[in-house]
Amino acid sequence: MEKLELLPGPIDGRGDATPTIAFVLRGFLSHEECQHYIRLAEARGLEPCEYDPKVRQTERLELQSESIGLLLWRRAREFLEDDIVLKKNAIPDDGGWREGIPRNTPEGTWIPTRVNQPIRICRYQPGGFFLPHHDGTCHHHPTDERSLQTIMVYLNDDFRGGPTQFYSSKQRHYCPGDPANRIHSFQPQTGDALIFFSAITHDGGAVTEGQKYILRSEIMYQRKQDDLISRAVEPDHDDTIALVPDVDGGFDYPSDDDEEEAE
């Protein structure tokens, strides 16, 4: 697996580089795994997203799947920061506050814990798009976990158009992207995982030919309390999840009974 920086963090007041705002993990999923998820989504059925069609035209399937979440988490974890330190009174370029992190996130030291549920698989048909926006924050109150990053895995690349584009803070949300505000345009390869701080403005460019499939969720973080943290408990089995081909040529995952479509 190869890590590619898309949006390096700004240089802070001490002349040090701050952590990457957006990066890609190339080869995060194999072609076989990607095809498995596409077949799974098509078999279960994708429904139109309940958005204004002038803002977003995509279809989606939601899955409650601890096994998929654990697979994503274990592959992504080594590439995440061990902690993120936020200071409320810091200015954005001094290393105290990270670009792309919601300003309503409480200050403190935040530790990555897991991949959020549900897992979403989205399909963009020809003409499908999502105008510039930023992703919402998920807050799990019992554990005080919050999502700070989006993880988006591209399940295919045999389509035209459909780039993921990032914009500066000058870009208005839910309005067509202005090329003058665009800071990066990413055209994925099959199996790429794009990880970025969720509050940075981005879009899903219009697909002009073929169908585009993505699998997405959020990376959850928990704030340290007096340097102690209750980490997510992982099942007691091997660090690597073995993929076993099923009779249809796809893959079975441990705890496959946990995969249910969310209502």
MIDOSE-1310 file (N, C-alpha, C; in nm, 2 decimals, decimal comma, always signed):
residues 263
mekl	+0,09/-0,12/+0,00/+0,00/+0,00/+0,00/+0,09/+0,12/+0,00; +0,05/+0,22/-0,08/+0,13/+0,35/-0,09/+0,05/+0,47/-0,05; +0,11/+0,55/+0,03/+0,05/+0,68/+0,08/+0,09/+0,79/-0,01; -0,01/+0,87/-0,07/+0,02/+0,98/-0,15/-0,05/+1,10/-0,09
ellp	+0,03/+1,21/-0,07/-0,03/+1,33/-0,01/-0,09/+1,41/-0,12; -0,22/+1,45/-0,09/-0,29/+1,54/-0,19/-0,29/+1,68/-0,14; -0,32/+1,71/-0,01/-0,32/+1,84/+0,04/-0,23/+1,84/+0,16; -0,10/+1,88/+0,15/-0,01/+1,89/+0,27/-0,07/+1,99/+0,36
gpid	-0,04/+1,97/+0,49/-0,08/+2,07/+0,59/+0,01/+2,20/+0,58; -0,04/+2,31/+0,62/+0,03/+2,44/+0,61/+0,15/+2,44/+0,71; +0,25/+2,52/+0,68/+0,36/+2,54/+0,77/+0,32/+2,63/+0,89; +0,35/+2,58/+1,01/+0,30/+2,65/+1,13/+0,40/+2,77/+1,16
grgd	+0,37/+2,84/+1,27/+0,45/+2,96/+1,31/+0,59/+2,93/+1,35; +0,62/+2,80/+1,37/+0,76/+2,76/+1,41/+0,83/+2,71/+1,28; +0,77/+2,71/+1,17/+0,84/+2,67/+1,05/+0,82/+2,52/+1,02; +0,74/+2,45/+1,10/+0,72/+2,31/+1,09/+0,59/+2,28/+1,00
atpt	+0,60/+2,17/+0,93/+0,48/+2,12/+0,85/+0,38/+2,06/+0,95; +0,26/+2,09/+0,92/+0,15/+2,03/+1,00/+0,10/+1,91/+0,93; +0,02/+1,82/+0,99/-0,02/+1,70/+0,93/-0,11/+1,72/+0,80; -0,10/+1,62/+0,72/-0,17/+1,62/+0,59/-0,32/+1,64/+0,60
iafv	-0,38/+1,73/+0,52/-0,52/+1,75/+0,53/-0,59/+1,64/+0,45; -0,54/+1,60/+0,34/-0,60/+1,49/+0,26/-0,49/+1,40/+0,20; -0,51/+1,27/+0,20/-0,41/+1,18/+0,14/-0,48/+1,06/+0,09; -0,41/+0,99/+0,00/-0,47/+0,87/-0,07/-0,38/+0,75/-0,03
lrgf	-0,45/+0,64/+0,00/-0,38/+0,51/+0,02/-0,41/+0,42/-0,11; -0,31/+0,41/-0,19/-0,32/+0,34/-0,32/-0,31/+0,19/-0,29; -0,41/+0,11/-0,35/-0,41/-0,03/-0,32/-0,47/-0,07/-0,19; -0,56/+0,02/-0,14/-0,62/+0,00/-0,01/-0,71/-0,13/-0,01
lshe	-0,79/-0,14/-0,12/-0,87/-0,26/-0,15/-0,82/-0,32/-0,28; -0,83/-0,45/-0,29/-0,80/-0,52/-0,41/-0,91/-0,51/-0,51; -0,88/-0,54/-0,64/-0,99/-0,53/-0,74/-1,10/-0,63/-0,70; -1,06/-0,75/-0,65/-1,16/-0,85/-0,61/-1,25/-0,80/-0,50
ecqh	-1,19/-0,74/-0,40/-1,27/-0,68/-0,29/-1,37/-0,58/-0,34; -1,32/-0,49/-0,43/-1,40/-0,38/-0,49/-1,52/-0,44/-0,56; -1,49/-0,55/-0,64/-1,60/-0,61/-0,72/-1,70/-0,68/-0,62; -1,65/-0,73/-0,51/-1,74/-0,79/-0,41/-1,84/-0,69/-0,36
yirl	-1,79/-0,57/-0,33/-1,88/-0,47/-0,27/-1,98/-0,41/-0,37; -1,93/-0,40/-0,50/-2,02/-0,36/-0,60/-2,14/-0,46/-0,62; -2,10/-0,59/-0,62/-2,20/-0,69/-0,64/-2,30/-0,69/-0,51; -2,24/-0,67/-0,40/-2,32/-0,67/-0,27/-2,42/-0,55/-0,28
aear	-2,38/-0,44/-0,33/-2,47/-0,32/-0,34/-2,58/-0,35/-0,44; -2,54/-0,40/-0,55/-2,64/-0,42/-0,66/-2,74/-0,53/-0,61; -2,69/-0,63/-0,54/-2,78/-0,74/-0,49/-2,88/-0,68/-0,39; -2,83/-0,60/-0,30/-2,92/-0,54/-0,19/-3,01/-0,43/-0,24
glep	-2,96/-0,36/-0,34/-3,04/-0,25/-0,40/-2,99/-0,11/-0,35; -2,97/-0,02/-0,43/-2,94/+0,12/-0,39/-3,06/+0,21/-0,42; -3,08/+0,30/-0,33/-3,20/+0,39/-0,34/-3,15/+0,54/-0,36; -3,23/+0,62/-0,43/-3,19/+0,76/-0,45/-3,17/+0,83/-0,32
ceyd	-3,07/+0,91/-0,31/-3,05/+0,99/-0,19/-3,16/+1,10/-0,18; -3,21/+1,13/-0,06/-3,31/+1,23/-0,04/-3,26/+1,37/-0,04; -3,20/+1,41/-0,15/-3,14/+1,55/-0,16/-3,22/+1,62/-0,27; -3,21/+1,75/-0,26/-3,25/+1,83/-0,38/-3,17/+1,79/-0,50
pkvr	-3,23/+1,75/-0,61/-3,16/+1,70/-0,72/-3,07/+1,81/-0,79; -3,09/+1,93/-0,75/-3,01/+2,04/-0,80/-2,87/+2,04/-0,73; -2,87/+1,97/-0,61/-2,75/+1,97/-0,53/-2,68/+1,83/-0,54; -2,75/+1,73/-0,54/-2,69/+1,59/-0,54/-2,78/+1,49/-0,62
qter	-2,72/+1,41/-0,70/-2,79/+1,31/-0,77/-2,70/+1,18/-0,76; -2,73/+1,10/-0,66/-2,66/+0,98/-0,64/-2,76/+0,88/-0,58; -2,72/+0,75/-0,58/-2,80/+0,64/-0,51/-2,71/+0,58/-0,40; -2,77/+0,52/-0,30/-2,70/+0,48/-0,18/-2,76/+0,36/-0,12
lelq	-2,67/+0,28/-0,06/-2,70/+0,16/+0,02/-2,63/+0,18/+0,16; -2,70/+0,17/+0,27/-2,64/+0,17/+0,40/-2,63/+0,04/+0,46; -2,51/+0,00/+0,52/-2,49/-0,13/+0,57/-2,44/-0,11/+0,72; -2,50/-0,18/+0,81/-2,45/-0,20/+0,95/-2,36/-0,32/+0,94
sesi	-2,23/-0,30/+0,94/-2,13/-0,41/+0,93/-2,01/-0,39/+1,01; -2,00/-0,45/+1,12/-1,88/-0,44/+1,21/-1,76/-0,50/+1,13; -1,78/-0,60/+1,05/-1,67/-0,67/+0,99/-1,61/-0,58/+0,88; -1,69/-0,51/+0,80/-1,63/-0,41/+0,70/-1,57/-0,30/+0,77
glll	-1,63/-0,24/+0,88/-1,57/-0,14/+0,95/-1,43/-0,17/+1,01; -1,42/-0,29/+1,06/-1,30/-0,34/+1,12/-1,19/-0,36/+1,01; -1,23/-0,41/+0,90/-1,14/-0,42/+0,79/-1,08/-0,29/+0,74; -1,17/-0,19/+0,73/-1,12/-0,05/+0,69/-1,03/+0,01/+0,80
wrra	-1,07/-0,01/+0,92/-0,99/+0,04/+1,04/-0,85/-0,02/+1,04; -0,84/-0,14/+1,03/-0,71/-0,21/+1,05/-0,62/-0,17/+0,93; -0,67/-0,15/+0,81/-0,58/-0,11/+0,70/-0,54/+0,03/+0,71; -0,63/+0,12/+0,76/-0,60/+0,26/+0,76/-0,52/+0,31/+0,89
refl	-0,53/+0,23/+1,00/-0,48/+0,28/+1,13/-0,34/+0,33/+1,12; -0,25/+0,25/+1,06/-0,11/+0,29/+1,07/-0,08/+0,42/+1,00; -0,17/+0,46/+0,91/-0,14/+0,59/+0,84/-0,21/+0,71/+0,90; -0,28/+0,69/+1,01/-0,34/+0,80/+1,08/-0,24/+0,85/+1,19
eddi	-0,27/+0,98/+1,23/-0,19/+1,04/+1,34/-0,23/+0,97/+1,47; -0,13/+0,96/+1,56/-0,15/+0,90/+1,69/-0,25/+0,98/+1,77; -0,24/+1,11/+1,75/-0,33/+1,20/+1,82/-0,34/+1,34/+1,75; -0,44/+1,41/+1,77/-0,46/+1,54/+1,72/-0,49/+1,64/+1,83
vlkk	-0,40/+1,74/+1,85/-0,41/+1,83/+1,96/-0,48/+1,96/+1,90; -0,59/+2,00/+1,96/-0,66/+2,12/+1,92/-0,66/+2,22/+2,03; -0,63/+2,35/+2,00/-0,64/+2,46/+2,09/-0,74/+2,56/+2,04; -0,83/+2,60/+2,13/-0,94/+2,69/+2,08/-0,89/+2,82/+2,04
naip	-0,79/+2,88/+2,11/-0,75/+3,01/+2,09/-0,64/+3,02/+1,98; -0,61/+2,91/+1,92/-0,50/+2,91/+1,82/-0,55/+2,96/+1,69; -0,46/+3,03/+1,61/-0,49/+3,07/+1,48/-0,46/+2,95/+1,39; -0,53/+2,94/+1,27/-0,52/+2,82/+1,18/-0,38/+2,78/+1,14
ddgg	-0,28/+2,88/+1,13/-0,15/+2,84/+1,08/-0,04/+2,82/+1,18; -0,08/+2,81/+1,31/+0,02/+2,80/+1,41/+0,03/+2,66/+1,47; -0,04/+2,56/+1,40/-0,04/+2,42/+1,44/-0,14/+2,39/+1,55; -0,21/+2,49/+1,60/-0,31/+2,46/+1,71/-0,45/+2,42/+1,66
wreg	-0,48/+2,46/+1,54/-0,61/+2,42/+1,48/-0,59/+2,37/+1,34; -0,65/+2,26/+1,31/-0,63/+2,20/+1,18/-0,73/+2,25/+1,07; -0,69/+2,28/+0,96/-0,78/+2,31/+0,85/-0,86/+2,19/+0,82; -0,99/+2,21/+0,81/-1,08/+2,09/+0,77/-1,15/+2,03/+0,90
iprn	-1,11/+2,07/+1,02/-1,17/+2,02/+1,14/-1,28/+2,12/+1,18; -1,40/+2,08/+1,21/-1,51/+2,17/+1,25/-1,47/+2,25/+1,37; -1,50/+2,38/+1,36/-1,47/+2,47/+1,47/-1,54/+2,45/+1,60; -1,65/+2,37/+1,60/-1,72/+2,34/+1,72/-1,67/+2,21/+1,79
tpeg	-1,56/+2,16/+1,74/-1,49/+2,04/+1,80/-1,42/+2,09/+1,93; -1,45/+2,03/+2,05/-1,39/+2,08/+2,17/-1,24/+2,07/+2,17; -1,17/+2,16/+2,23/-1,03/+2,16/+2,24/-0,98/+2,04/+2,32; -0,86/+2,00/+2,30/-0,80/+1,88/+2,37/-0,72/+1,79/+2,27
twip	-0,69/+1,68/+2,32/-0,61/+1,58/+2,25/-0,71/+1,47/+2,20; -0,72/+1,44/+2,07/-0,81/+1,35/+2,02/-0,74/+1,23/+1,96; -0,79/+1,11/+1,99/-0,72/+0,98/+1,95/-0,81/+0,91/+1,86; -0,76/+0,86/+1,74/-0,85/+0,78/+1,65/-0,89/+0,65/+1,72
trvn	-1,01/+0,61/+1,70/-1,06/+0,49/+1,77/-1,12/+0,38/+1,68; -1,19/+0,42/+1,57/-1,26/+0,32/+1,49/-1,31/+0,38/+1,36; -1,37/+0,30/+1,28/-1,45/+0,35/+1,16/-1,60/+0,34/+1,20; -1,67/+0,45/+1,17/-1,81/+0,47/+1,21/-1,90/+0,37/+1,13
qpir	-2,02/+0,35/+1,19/-2,13/+0,28/+1,13/-2,24/+0,38/+1,11; -2,32/+0,37/+1,00/-2,31/+0,26/+0,90/-2,21/+0,29/+0,79; -2,18/+0,18/+0,71/-2,10/+0,20/+0,59/-2,19/+0,23/+0,48; -2,16/+0,32/+0,39/-2,24/+0,36/+0,28/-2,17/+0,33/+0,15
icry	-2,24/+0,26/+0,06/-2,20/+0,24/-0,08/-2,28/+0,33/-0,17; -2,22/+0,42/-0,25/-2,29/+0,51/-0,33/-2,26/+0,48/-0,48; -2,36/+0,51/-0,56/-2,35/+0,49/-0,71/-2,38/+0,62/-0,78; -2,29/+0,66/-0,86/-2,32/+0,78/-0,95/-2,35/+0,73/-1,09
qpgg	-2,47/+0,75/-1,14/-2,50/+0,72/-1,28/-2,45/+0,83/-1,37; -2,45/+0,81/-1,50/-2,41/+0,92/-1,59/-2,50/+1,05/-1,56; -2,43/+1,16/-1,54/-2,49/+1,28/-1,50/-2,50/+1,30/-1,35; -2,46/+1,20/-1,27/-2,46/+1,21/-1,12/-2,35/+1,30/-1,07
fflp	-2,38/+1,37/-0,96/-2,28/+1,47/-0,91/-2,32/+1,50/-0,77; -2,23/+1,57/-0,70/-2,26/+1,63/-0,56/-2,19/+1,76/-0,56; -2,26/+1,87/-0,55/-2,21/+2,00/-0,55/-2,12/+2,03/-0,43; -2,03/+2,13/-0,43/-1,94/+2,15/-0,32/-2,01/+2,16/-0,19
hhdg	-1,95/+2,10/-0,09/-2,01/+2,08/+0,05/-1,90/+2,04/+0,14; -1,93/+2,03/+0,27/-1,84/+1,96/+0,36/-1,92/+1,86/+0,43; -1,86/+1,75/+0,48/-1,93/+1,64/+0,54/-1,97/+1,67/+0,69; -2,08/+1,63/+0,73/-2,13/+1,65/+0,86/-2,05/+1,57/+0,96
tchh	-2,06/+1,61/+1,09/-1,99/+1,55/+1,20/-2,08/+1,45/+1,27; -2,03/+1,33/+1,29/-2,11/+1,23/+1,37/-2,06/+1,23/+1,51; -2,15/+1,24/+1,61/-2,11/+1,25/+1,75/-2,18/+1,13/+1,83; -2,10/+1,04/+1,88/-2,15/+0,93/+1,96/-2,14/+0,97/+2,11
hptd	-2,26/+1,01/+2,16/-2,26/+1,07/+2,30/-2,21/+0,97/+2,41; -2,25/+0,84/+2,41/-2,21/+0,76/+2,52/-2,06/+0,76/+2,54; -1,98/+0,76/+2,43/-1,83/+0,76/+2,45/-1,77/+0,89/+2,41; -1,85/+0,99/+2,38/-1,79/+1,12/+2,34/-1,70/+1,11/+2,22
ersl	-1,73/+1,02/+2,13/-1,65/+1,01/+2,01/-1,71/+1,11/+1,90; -1,62/+1,16/+1,82/-1,66/+1,25/+1,71/-1,59/+1,21/+1,58; -1,66/+1,22/+1,47/-1,59/+1,20/+1,34/-1,51/+1,32/+1,30; -1,38/+1,31/+1,27/-1,30/+1,42/+1,23/-1,25/+1,40/+1,08
qtim	-1,25/+1,28/+1,03/-1,21/+1,25/+0,90/-1,31/+1,16/+0,82; -1,31/+1,18/+0,69/-1,39/+1,10/+0,60/-1,30/+1,00/+0,54; -1,34/+0,87/+0,52/-1,27/+0,77/+0,45/-1,36/+0,73/+0,33; -1,31/+0,75/+0,21/-1,38/+0,72/+0,09/-1,30/+0,63/+0,00
vyln	-1,36/+0,51/-0,03/-1,29/+0,41/-0,11/-1,35/+0,40/-0,24; -1,27/+0,41/-0,35/-1,33/+0,41/-0,49/-1,32/+0,26/-0,54; -1,44/+0,21/-0,57/-1,46/+0,07/-0,60/-1,44/+0,04/-0,75; -1,43/+0,15/-0,83/-1,40/+0,12/-0,98/-1,34/+0,25/-1,03
ddfr	-1,29/+0,24/-1,16/-1,24/+0,36/-1,23/-1,27/+0,36/-1,37; -1,36/+0,26/-1,41/-1,40/+0,25/-1,55/-1,52/+0,34/-1,59; -1,50/+0,47/-1,56/-1,60/+0,57/-1,59/-1,52/+0,70/-1,63; -1,60/+0,79/-1,69/-1,54/+0,92/-1,73/-1,60/+1,03/-1,64
ggpt	-1,52/+1,13/-1,62/-1,56/+1,24/-1,53/-1,56/+1,19/-1,39; -1,64/+1,26/-1,30/-1,65/+1,21/-1,16/-1,53/+1,23/-1,07; -1,45/+1,34/-1,09/-1,34/+1,36/-1,00/-1,39/+1,41/-0,87; -1,30/+1,39/-0,76/-1,33/+1,45/-0,63/-1,24/+1,57/-0,63
qfys	-1,30/+1,69/-0,61/-1,23/+1,82/-0,61/-1,24/+1,89/-0,48; -1,13/+1,95/-0,44/-1,12/+2,02/-0,31/-1,12/+2,17/-0,34; -1,17/+2,25/-0,25/-1,19/+2,39/-0,27/-1,14/+2,47/-0,15; -1,10/+2,60/-0,18/-1,07/+2,69/-0,07/-1,19/+2,73/+0,01
skqr	-1,17/+2,80/+0,12/-1,29/+2,85/+0,20/-1,37/+2,96/+0,12; -1,32/+3,00/+0,01/-1,40/+3,10/-0,07/-1,51/+3,04/-0,15; -1,51/+2,91/-0,16/-1,61/+2,84/-0,24/-1,74/+2,83/-0,16; -1,85/+2,88/-0,22/-1,98/+2,87/-0,16/-2,03/+2,72/-0,17
hycp	-2,10/+2,68/-0,06/-2,15/+2,54/-0,06/-2,28/+2,53/-0,14; -2,30/+2,42/-0,21/-2,42/+2,39/-0,28/-2,43/+2,48/-0,41; -2,32/+2,53/-0,45/-2,32/+2,61/-0,57/-2,21/+2,55/-0,66; -2,22/+2,56/-0,79/-2,13/+2,50/-0,88/-1,98/+2,54/-0,85
gdpa	-1,89/+2,45/-0,85/-1,75/+2,48/-0,82/-1,69/+2,58/-0,91; -1,62/+2,68/-0,85/-1,55/+2,78/-0,92/-1,41/+2,74/-0,94; -1,36/+2,73/-1,07/-1,22/+2,68/-1,09/-1,12/+2,77/-1,02; -1,16/+2,90/-1,00/-1,06/+2,99/-0,93/-1,05/+2,95/-0,78
nrih	-1,14/+2,88/-0,72/-1,14/+2,83/-0,58/-1,09/+2,69/-0,57; -1,07/+2,62/-0,68/-1,03/+2,48/-0,67/-0,88/+2,47/-0,64; -0,85/+2,38/-0,54/-0,71/+2,37/-0,50/-0,66/+2,23/-0,53; -0,74/+2,13/-0,56/-0,70/+2,00/-0,61/-0,81/+1,92/-0,68
sfqp	-0,78/+1,85/-0,78/-0,88/+1,76/-0,85/-0,82/+1,62/-0,85; -0,89/+1,53/-0,80/-0,84/+1,39/-0,79/-0,92/+1,29/-0,87; -0,85/+1,22/-0,96/-0,92/+1,12/-1,04/-0,87/+0,98/-0,99; -0,95/+0,90/-0,93/-0,91/+0,78/-0,86/-0,87/+0,66/-0,95
qtgd	-0,80/+0,57/-0,89/-0,78/+0,44/-0,94/-0,86/+0,34/-0,85; -0,90/+0,23/-0,91/-0,98/+0,12/-0,84/-0,90/+0,08/-0,71; -0,97/+0,09/-0,60/-0,91/+0,04/-0,47/-0,85/+0,16/-0,39; -0,84/+0,28/-0,45/-0,79/+0,39/-0,37/-0,88/+0,43/-0,25
alif	-0,81/+0,46/-0,14/-0,89/+0,52/-0,03/-0,84/+0,66/-0,01; -0,94/+0,75/-0,01/-0,91/+0,89/+0,01/-0,95/+0,93/+0,16; -0,86/+0,98/+0,24/-0,89/+1,02/+0,37/-0,86/+1,17/+0,39; -0,96/+1,24/+0,44/-0,94/+1,38/+0,46/-1,02/+1,44/+0,57
fsai	-0,98/+1,55/+0,63/-1,05/+1,61/+0,74/-1,19/+1,66/+0,68; -1,30/+1,62/+0,75/-1,43/+1,62/+0,69/-1,49/+1,76/+0,66; -1,44/+1,87/+0,73/-1,49/+2,00/+0,71/-1,43/+2,08/+0,60; -1,34/+2,02/+0,52/-1,28/+2,09/+0,40/-1,38/+2,07/+0,29
thdg	-1,40/+2,18/+0,22/-1,50/+2,18/+0,11/-1,46/+2,10/-0,01; -1,55/+2,01/-0,06/-1,51/+1,92/-0,17/-1,64/+1,89/-0,24; -1,63/+1,83/-0,36/-1,74/+1,79/-0,44/-1,72/+1,66/-0,50; -1,83/+1,61/-0,56/-1,82/+1,49/-0,65/-1,86/+1,54/-0,79
gavt	-1,75/+1,55/-0,88/-1,78/+1,60/-1,01/-1,87/+1,51/-1,09; -1,94/+1,57/-1,19/-2,04/+1,50/-1,27/-1,97/+1,38/-1,35; -2,03/+1,26/-1,34/-1,99/+1,15/-1,42/-2,05/+1,17/-1,56; -1,97/+1,16/-1,66/-2,01/+1,18/-1,80/-2,03/+1,05/-1,87
egqk	-1,97/+0,94/-1,83/-1,99/+0,81/-1,89/-1,96/+0,70/-1,79; -2,04/+0,59/-1,80/-2,03/+0,48/-1,70/-2,09/+0,51/-1,57; -2,06/+0,42/-1,47/-2,11/+0,43/-1,34/-1,99/+0,43/-1,24; -2,00/+0,52/-1,14/-1,90/+0,54/-1,04/-1,95/+0,48/-0,91
yilr	-1,87/+0,40/-0,84/-1,91/+0,34/-0,71/-1,80/+0,38/-0,61; -1,85/+0,43/-0,49/-1,76/+0,45/-0,38/-1,82/+0,39/-0,25; -1,73/+0,36/-0,16/-1,77/+0,31/-0,03/-1,72/+0,41/+0,07; -1,80/+0,46/+0,16/-1,75/+0,57/+0,25/-1,80/+0,55/+0,39
seim	-1,73/+0,61/+0,48/-1,76/+0,62/+0,62/-1,68/+0,73/+0,69; -1,68/+0,73/+0,82/-1,60/+0,83/+0,89/-1,50/+0,77/+0,99; -1,39/+0,84/+1,02/-1,30/+0,79/+1,12/-1,33/+0,86/+1,25; -1,36/+0,78/+1,35/-1,40/+0,84/+1,48/-1,28/+0,87/+1,57
yqrk	-1,29/+0,97/+1,65/-1,19/+1,01/+1,74/-1,25/+1,03/+1,88; -1,17/+1,00/+1,98/-1,22/+1,02/+2,12/-1,12/+1,11/+2,20; -1,18/+1,20/+2,28/-1,09/+1,30/+2,35/-1,03/+1,24/+2,47; -0,90/+1,27/+2,49/-0,84/+1,22/+2,62/-0,89/+1,29/+2,74
qddl	-0,91/+1,22/+2,85/-0,95/+1,27/+2,97/-0,84/+1,24/+3,07; -0,77/+1,35/+3,12/-0,65/+1,33/+3,21/-0,56/+1,22/+3,16; -0,53/+1,23/+3,03/-0,43/+1,14/+2,96/-0,48/+1,00/+2,96; -0,60/+0,97/+2,99/-0,65/+0,83/+2,99/-0,76/+0,83/+2,88
isra	-0,78/+0,72/+2,81/-0,88/+0,71/+2,71/-0,93/+0,57/+2,71; -1,06/+0,56/+2,69/-1,12/+0,42/+2,67/-1,12/+0,39/+2,52; -1,03/+0,30/+2,48/-1,03/+0,27/+2,34/-1,13/+0,17/+2,30; -1,17/+0,17/+2,17/-1,26/+0,08/+2,12/-1,20/-0,06/+2,14
vepd	-1,29/-0,16/+2,18/-1,24/-0,30/+2,20/-1,26/-0,37/+2,07; -1,15/-0,44/+2,03/-1,16/-0,51/+1,90/-1,18/-0,66/+1,94; -1,24/-0,73/+1,85/-1,26/-0,88/+1,87/-1,13/-0,95/+1,89; -1,13/-1,06/+1,96/-1,01/-1,13/+1,99/-0,98/-1,23/+1,88
hddt	-0,92/-1,18/+1,77/-0,87/-1,27/+1,67/-0,76/-1,20/+1,59; -0,71/-1,27/+1,49/-0,59/-1,22/+1,42/-0,60/-1,08/+1,38; -0,48/-1,01/+1,37/-0,47/-0,88/+1,33/-0,52/-0,86/+1,18; -0,50/-0,96/+1,10/-0,53/-0,95/+0,96/-0,66/-1,03/+0,94
ialv	-0,76/-0,97/+0,87/-0,88/-1,04/+0,83/-0,86/-1,12/+0,71; -0,88/-1,25/+0,71/-0,86/-1,34/+0,60/-0,99/-1,33/+0,51; -0,97/-1,31/+0,38/-1,08/-1,31/+0,28/-1,09/-1,45/+0,22; -1,21/-1,50/+0,22/-1,24/-1,64/+0,17/-1,33/-1,63/+0,06
pdvd	-1,29/-1,67/-0,07/-1,38/-1,66/-0,18/-1,51/-1,74/-0,15; -1,63/-1,68/-0,19/-1,75/-1,75/-0,17/-1,79/-1,82/-0,31; -1,90/-1,88/-0,31/-1,94/-1,96/-0,43/-1,96/-1,87/-0,55; -1,99/-1,74/-0,53/-2,02/-1,65/-0,64/-1,89/-1,58/-0,68
ggfd	-1,78/-1,61/-0,63/-1,65/-1,55/-0,66/-1,63/-1,42/-0,58; -1,71/-1,39/-0,49/-1,69/-1,27/-0,40/-1,61/-1,31/-0,28; -1,64/-1,25/-0,17/-1,56/-1,28/-0,05/-1,66/-1,28/+0,07; -1,63/-1,37/+0,16/-1,70/-1,38/+0,29/-1,61/-1,32/+0,39
ypsd	-1,67/-1,24/+0,49/-1,59/-1,18/+0,59/-1,63/-1,24/+0,73; -1,55/-1,23/+0,83/-1,59/-1,28/+0,96/-1,71/-1,20/+1,00; -1,80/-1,26/+1,08/-1,92/-1,20/+1,13/-2,01/-1,15/+1,02; -2,02/-1,22/+0,91/-2,09/-1,17/+0,79/-2,24/-1,15/+0,83
ddee	-2,29/-1,22/+0,93/-2,43/-1,21/+0,98/-2,46/-1,07/+1,03; -2,35/-0,99/+1,06/-2,37/-0,85/+1,11/-2,41/-0,76/+1,00; -2,39/-0,80/+0,87/-2,42/-0,71/+0,76/-2,57/-0,70/+0,74; -2,63/-0,59/+0,77/-2,77/-0,57/+0,75/-2,79/-0,43/+0,70
eae	-2,88/-0,41/+0,60/-2,91/-0,28/+0,55/-2,98/-0,20/+0,66; -2,93/-0,08/+0,68/-3,00/+0,01/+0,77/-3,13/+0,06/+0,72; -3,22/+0,08/+0,81/-3,36/+0,13/+0,77/-3,36/+0,28/+0,76
